[in-house]
């Protein structure tokens, strides 16, 4: 994919500024969200045990429950604790040809999970020891792919911050 040319980048920056000035409120003026937090995000996986070994065994997110998917008999719906009462959930769909992971409009680009800096360093070492490929970005983000290709970011910045910018 080719990067936009200079005039296109100027247009994109101007549009970003327009959206910011039209919709972004200051902290003092921002209304309280109607949401309580992220209950869970649900991702499709090919194999339950492989997914458990990756998220619980490698990334150290405890498996909290596994139940039958209420919408598809024979399918599992299972959950991992990612801190602060937030969960990642997975479905397997045995018998369906769901296809490989793809970044598409409306799809998942990546899942960014905040990890304490000391734990982040330990997980980085664990990934190195396991021979897992990843991209280190800005000294605080590790981008890797789960067994099904889903991009996961482990970020050592505090919740509400990204690369030194307060975003919440």
SVG drawing of the C-alpha trace seen along z (x, -y; Angstrom):
<svg xmlns="http://www.w3.org/2000/svg" viewBox="-29 -24 44 53">
<polyline fill="none" stroke="black" stroke-width="0.4" points="0.0,0.0 1.5,-3.4 1.4,-6.3 -0.6,-9.3 1.2,-12.1 1.8,-15.6 -1.5,-17.2 -3.5,-14.2 -1.6,-14.4 -2.4,-18.1 -6.1,-17.4 -6.1,-14.5 -4.5,-16.8 -7.0,-19.6 -9.9,-17.1 -8.5,-15.8 -8.4,-19.4 -11.9,-20.1 -13.2,-17.0 -11.3,-17.8 -12.6,-21.4 -16.2,-20.3 -16.5,-17.3 -13.7,-17.2 -14.6,-18.7 -12.2,-19.8 -11.9,-17.7 -14.1,-20.3 -16.8,-20.2 -16.7,-16.5 -19.9,-14.8 -19.7,-11.6 -19.8,-8.5 -23.0,-6.4 -20.8,-3.3 -19.4,-1.7 -16.4,-0.1 -15.5,2.6 -17.4,5.8 -15.7,7.9 -14.6,8.0 -15.3,11.2 -12.9,12.7 -13.2,15.8 -10.6,18.5 -9.8,21.8 -8.9,23.9 -9.9,23.4 -6.8,25.1 -4.3,23.3 -6.0,20.0 -5.9,20.8 -2.2,21.8 -1.4,18.5 -3.5,16.0 -3.2,17.8 0.1,19.6 2.1,17.0 0.5,13.7 -0.6,14.6 -4.3,13.6 -6.2,16.0 -9.0,18.0 -12.1,17.1 -14.9,19.2 -15.8,21.4 -19.5,22.0 -21.4,23.1 -22.1,20.3 -25.8,19.6 -26.1,18.7 -24.3,21.7 -24.7,25.2 -21.3,27.0 -19.4,23.7 -17.5,22.5 -17.6,19.0 -14.6,18.4 -13.2,15.5 -9.8,14.2 -9.2,11.6 -7.3,8.6 -7.5,6.5 -9.9,3.9 -12.9,6.2 -12.4,6.3 -12.4,9.4 -11.4,10.8 -13.8,13.4 -13.4,16.0 -15.7,18.2 -14.8,21.2 -17.3,22.3 -16.7,26.0 -18.0,27.0 -18.0,23.4 -15.4,22.2 -14.9,18.8 -11.7,18.0 -8.4,16.5 -8.1,13.2 -8.3,10.2 -8.2,6.4 -11.3,5.1 -13.6,2.2 -15.6,2.8 -13.1,5.5 -10.5,5.5 -7.1,3.8 -5.5,4.7 -6.3,5.1 -4.2,2.9 -3.9,4.2 -2.2,2.1 0.4,3.9 2.4,2.7 6.0,1.7 7.6,4.4 5.2,7.1 5.6,5.8 9.4,6.3 8.9,9.8 6.4,10.7 8.9,9.3 11.5,11.7 9.0,14.5 8.2,13.8 11.9,13.8 12.4,17.1 9.5,18.6 10.8,17.4 7.6,15.4 7.9,12.8 6.9,9.2 7.5,5.6 8.7,3.3 7.4,-0.2 8.2,-3.5 9.8,-1.6 6.5,-0.8 4.5,1.3 4.9,4.8 2.8,5.9 2.4,9.6 -0.1,12.0 -2.1,14.6 -2.3,18.1 -5.1,17.0 -3.4,13.9 -5.2,11.3 -2.8,8.5 -2.3,7.8 -0.5,4.9 1.0,5.0 1.5,1.4 3.3,0.3 1.8,-3.2 -0.8,-3.8 -4.5,-3.5 -5.6,-6.7 -2.2,-7.6 -0.5,-6.7 3.1,-7.5 3.1,-10.4 -0.2,-11.8 -3.1,-11.8 -6.1,-10.4 -8.6,-10.1"/>
</svg>
